Amino acid sequence: MPEWNGRERDTSVELLDVLTTVTTGSARICRADRILFTACEFWAAARNRCLTEQLRENPRAQLLAAEAAFTVIGLTNAASLLHHGRMALMEGDPPVSSQHVAEFIETSFADLDEPIERMIAAYAGSRTLARQNKVR
């Protein structure tokens, strides 16, 4: 994968708002914010090659959550890849380790013909617009 310099601006702005909401307790986060957070957290872990650490606790549940988030965002190829990883953990014969699945996902994301970062940013931008329209 080419060097990653972090999230796009729209993603960073919206994610900061979500994190501020959570840490201050000023409101509950909605499903859309949870989707953004999950997608960002998973994508960053994959890009930074630390997905094994991310999947240390309950890898099946985390893969399912990331798969659902990527599906909502419209990242069908990435979601399919996560689905296959989750199935390998659950149905592999012999069982596949979460470390092996994490390494497979990190490597496979590099080969996907899907603009993951841009689509997450577009989703974040739509969340920003929705939030601004709600305030008006």
Order of alpha helices (4+ residues) and beta strands (2+ residues): alpha-alpha-alpha-alpha-alpha-alpha-alpha
